[in-house]
Amino acid sequence: MPPVSAHDLLRAWEVGEDQHPIDRALTLLSVACPELTWDELAALSVGQRDARLLTLRERIFGPRLNASAECPRCADRLEFAVAVADLREGMESDEGKEPQEDLATNGDLVLRFRLPNSRDLAAVLSCRDSAEARNLLALRCVLRATRDGAPADVDELPAEAIAELARRMAERDPQAEVLLDFRCPMCKHEWRAPFDIVAFFWTEMATQAKRLLREVHTLARAYGWREADILEMSARRRQIYLEMVT
């Protein structure tokens, strides 16, 4: 993964500000994986995508994340830190093609499926509830269904088969849903919550981008330098100039 320059960071933030989080994730990845096209990035499974985002986030901001969570019982705010390494559920694949495998469900139904990707997430955005979204994901990700060797209708998969498929997908792509365990120090309530790397990373990126723009503004006013020249400087050199100005 190539280093990310200040120019790259600002460009990704500027493009992503008006995008949906699904597209923001791909915009970030396009900086980290310039060798892949947009379609190739969108074809990565959700877990592969998030593994790459974790690596990119670690490269830019370091190996630890500082965050907070609200207790669902007493609304107390918990501050916590977690290592990026502890959020990794498996190795990120470098393959651009979509992995496929078979699932033999209870009975004689066999499903050939692939893992959900960013296109699939975009497709289920308009679903009214989780059941409808799960059914649509099954319809999109099941490539072939057979019963006793004969073709079966993917549109009419039984609910048990869809539930079993969802479990298998979660097992095969664990990075797609990372759960954190919490215990409230005030009321002792314990709960689990998903960690959204896209939302967390984007918040950090936006904060860093705005900080960079403030630094450019300060140094341009003080020295008359161009934005491009200021951004070419290392963070350490910019900081020294900022300290002299202020």
C-alpha positions as CSV (number, residue, x, y, z in Angstrom):
1,M,0.0,0.0,0.0
2,P,1.6,3.3,-1.1
3,P,2.1,6.2,1.3
4,V,-0.8,8.7,1.5
5,S,0.2,12.3,0.9
6,A,-1.5,15.4,2.3
7,H,-2.7,16.0,-1.3
8,D,-4.2,12.5,-1.4
9,L,-6.0,13.0,1.9
10,L,-7.5,16.3,1.0
11,R,-8.6,15.1,-2.4
12,A,-10.3,12.0,-0.9
13,W,-12.0,14.2,1.7
14,E,-13.2,16.7,-0.9
15,V,-14.7,14.0,-3.2
16,G,-16.2,12.0,-0.3
17,E,-17.9,14.9,1.5
18,D,-21.0,14.6,-0.7
19,Q,-21.0,10.8,-1.1
20,H,-22.9,8.1,0.6
21,P,-20.7,6.1,3.1
22,I,-20.6,3.1,0.7
23,D,-19.1,5.4,-2.0
24,R,-16.9,7.1,0.6
25,A,-15.3,3.8,1.5
26,L,-14.4,3.2,-2.2
27,T,-13.1,6.7,-2.5
28,L,-10.7,6.1,0.4
29,L,-9.7,2.7,-1.1
30,S,-9.0,4.3,-4.4
31,V,-6.2,6.3,-2.7
32,A,-4.8,3.2,-1.0
33,C,-5.2,0.8,-4.0
34,P,-4.5,2.9,-7.1
35,E,-3.8,-0.3,-9.1
36,L,-7.5,-1.3,-8.8
37,T,-10.4,0.2,-10.8
38,W,-13.5,1.5,-9.1
39,D,-15.4,-1.7,-10.3
40,E,-12.7,-3.9,-8.9
41,L,-12.9,-2.1,-5.5
42,A,-16.7,-2.4,-5.5
43,A,-16.4,-6.1,-6.2
44,L,-14.3,-6.7,-3.0
45,S,-16.3,-8.4,-0.3
46,V,-17.4,-6.2,2.6
47,G,-14.8,-7.9,4.8
48,Q,-12.0,-7.4,2.2
49,R,-13.0,-3.8,1.8
50,D,-13.0,-3.2,5.6
51,A,-9.7,-5.0,6.1
52,R,-8.0,-2.7,3.6
53,L,-9.6,0.4,5.3
54,L,-8.2,-0.7,8.6
55,T,-4.7,-1.0,7.1
56,L,-5.1,2.4,5.5
57,R,-6.3,3.9,8.7
58,E,-3.4,2.4,10.6
59,R,-1.0,3.8,8.0
60,I,-2.4,7.4,8.4
61,F,-3.3,7.6,12.0
62,G,-1.4,4.9,13.8
63,P,-2.0,1.5,15.5
64,R,-4.6,2.6,18.1
65,L,-8.1,4.0,17.9
66,N,-9.6,6.3,20.5
67,A,-13.4,6.4,20.5
68,S,-16.5,6.6,22.7
69,A,-19.7,4.7,23.2
70,E,-23.0,5.5,24.9
71,C,-24.4,3.0,27.4
72,P,-27.9,2.0,26.1
73,R,-29.2,1.7,29.6
74,C,-28.0,4.8,31.5
75,A,-26.6,6.9,28.6
76,D,-23.3,7.3,30.3
77,R,-20.5,8.0,27.9
78,L,-17.6,5.6,27.8
79,E,-14.2,6.5,26.4
80,F,-12.1,3.6,25.2
81,A,-9.1,2.7,23.1
82,V,-8.5,-0.3,20.9
83,A,-5.6,-1.6,18.8
84,V,-6.2,-1.9,15.1
85,A,-4.7,-5.4,15.3
86,D,-7.5,-6.4,17.7
87,L,-10.1,-5.4,15.1
88,R,-8.6,-7.7,12.4
89,E,-10.6,-10.8,11.9
90,G,-8.5,-12.3,9.2
91,M,-6.0,-11.6,6.5
92,E,-7.1,-9.3,3.7
93,S,-7.2,-11.0,0.4
94,D,-5.3,-9.5,-2.6
95,E,-7.5,-11.3,-5.1
96,G,-9.7,-9.1,-7.2
97,K,-12.1,-11.8,-8.2
98,E,-15.2,-12.8,-6.3
99,P,-14.7,-16.0,-4.3
100,Q,-17.5,-18.5,-4.7
101,E,-18.4,-21.7,-2.8
102,D,-21.2,-24.1,-2.4
103,L,-23.5,-24.5,0.6
104,A,-25.5,-27.7,1.1
105,T,-28.5,-26.7,3.2
106,N,-30.8,-29.0,5.2
107,G,-32.4,-31.3,2.7
108,D,-31.3,-31.6,-0.9
109,L,-30.8,-27.9,-1.8
110,V,-27.3,-26.8,-2.8
111,L,-26.5,-23.1,-3.2
112,R,-23.5,-21.7,-5.1
113,F,-22.9,-18.2,-3.7
114,R,-20.5,-15.4,-3.4
115,L,-19.9,-12.9,-0.6
116,P,-21.8,-9.6,-0.4
117,N,-19.9,-6.6,-1.8
118,S,-20.4,-2.8,-1.9
119,R,-22.8,-3.0,-4.9
120,D,-25.0,-5.4,-2.8
121,L,-25.0,-3.0,0.1
122,A,-26.1,-0.2,-2.2
123,A,-28.8,-2.4,-3.6
124,V,-30.4,-3.1,-0.2
125,L,-30.5,0.6,1.0
126,S,-34.1,1.0,-0.1
127,C,-35.3,-2.2,1.7
128,R,-38.0,-1.6,4.4
129,D,-36.6,-4.0,7.0
130,S,-33.8,-6.5,7.7
131,A,-35.8,-9.4,6.4
132,E,-36.3,-7.8,3.0
133,A,-32.7,-6.8,2.9
134,R,-31.6,-10.4,3.7
135,N,-33.8,-11.8,1.0
136,L,-32.5,-9.4,-1.6
137,L,-28.9,-10.1,-0.6
138,A,-29.6,-13.8,-1.1
139,L,-31.2,-13.2,-4.5
140,R,-28.1,-11.2,-5.6
141,C,-25.4,-13.4,-4.1
142,V,-26.8,-16.9,-4.9
143,L,-25.4,-17.6,-8.3
144,R,-27.0,-21.0,-8.7
145,A,-29.4,-23.2,-6.8
146,T,-29.9,-26.9,-7.4
147,R,-32.1,-29.6,-5.8
148,D,-31.2,-33.2,-6.5
149,G,-28.9,-31.9,-9.2
150,A,-31.7,-30.1,-11.1
151,P,-31.9,-26.3,-11.3
152,A,-34.0,-24.6,-8.5
153,D,-35.7,-21.2,-8.5
154,V,-33.5,-18.7,-6.6
155,D,-36.5,-16.4,-6.2
156,E,-38.3,-19.1,-4.1
157,L,-35.6,-20.1,-1.5
158,P,-37.1,-21.2,1.8
159,A,-36.5,-18.9,4.8
160,E,-34.4,-21.6,6.5
161,A,-32.1,-21.8,3.6
162,I,-31.7,-18.0,3.5
163,A,-30.9,-18.0,7.3
164,E,-28.4,-20.7,6.9
165,L,-26.8,-18.8,3.9
166,A,-26.5,-15.7,6.1
167,R,-24.7,-17.6,8.8
168,R,-22.3,-19.1,6.3
169,M,-21.6,-15.7,4.8
170,A,-20.8,-14.3,8.2
171,E,-18.4,-17.2,8.9
172,R,-16.7,-16.7,5.6
173,D,-16.3,-13.0,5.8
174,P,-15.9,-12.2,9.6
175,Q,-14.3,-8.8,8.9
176,A,-17.7,-7.6,7.5
177,E,-19.1,-7.3,11.0
178,V,-16.8,-6.6,13.9
179,L,-18.5,-6.5,17.3
180,L,-17.1,-4.9,20.4
181,D,-17.9,-5.9,24.0
182,F,-18.7,-3.1,26.5
183,R,-19.4,-2.9,30.2
184,C,-20.7,0.3,31.7
185,P,-18.7,1.4,34.8
186,M,-21.8,3.3,36.1
187,C,-24.7,0.8,35.9
188,K,-22.6,-2.4,35.1
189,H,-24.7,-3.0,31.9
190,E,-23.0,-5.3,29.4
191,W,-23.7,-5.1,25.6
192,R,-22.2,-5.7,22.2
193,A,-22.1,-3.1,19.4
194,P,-20.8,-3.2,15.8
195,F,-17.7,-1.2,14.9
196,D,-18.2,0.8,11.7
197,I,-14.7,1.4,10.3
198,V,-16.1,3.5,7.4
199,A,-17.9,6.0,9.7
200,F,-15.0,6.1,12.3
201,F,-12.3,6.5,9.6
202,W,-14.2,9.2,7.8
203,T,-14.7,11.2,10.9
204,E,-10.9,11.2,11.5
205,M,-10.3,12.0,7.8
206,A,-12.6,15.0,7.9
207,T,-11.0,16.3,11.1
208,Q,-7.5,15.9,9.6
209,A,-8.5,17.5,6.3
210,K,-9.9,20.6,8.0
211,R,-6.8,20.8,10.2
212,L,-4.6,20.7,7.1
213,L,-6.7,23.5,5.5
214,R,-6.3,25.7,8.6
215,E,-2.5,25.1,8.4
216,V,-2.4,26.1,4.8
217,H,-4.5,29.2,5.5
218,T,-2.1,30.3,8.3
219,L,1.1,29.7,6.4
220,A,-0.2,31.2,3.2
221,R,-1.2,34.4,5.0
222,A,2.1,34.6,6.8
223,Y,4.5,33.7,4.0
224,G,2.5,34.0,0.8
225,W,3.2,30.4,-0.1
226,R,1.0,28.3,-2.5
227,E,-1.2,25.6,-1.1
228,A,0.6,23.0,-3.2
229,D,4.0,24.0,-1.8
230,I,2.7,23.9,1.8
231,L,1.2,20.5,1.4
232,E,4.4,19.2,-0.1
233,M,6.1,19.8,3.2
234,S,6.4,17.1,5.9
235,A,4.0,17.4,8.8
236,R,7.0,18.1,11.1
237,R,8.2,21.0,8.9
238,R,4.8,22.6,8.7
239,Q,4.5,22.4,12.5
240,I,7.7,24.2,13.0
241,Y,6.7,27.0,10.7
242,L,3.3,27.2,12.4
243,E,5.0,27.5,15.8
244,M,7.1,30.4,14.5
245,V,4.0,32.2,13.1
246,T,2.0,31.8,16.2
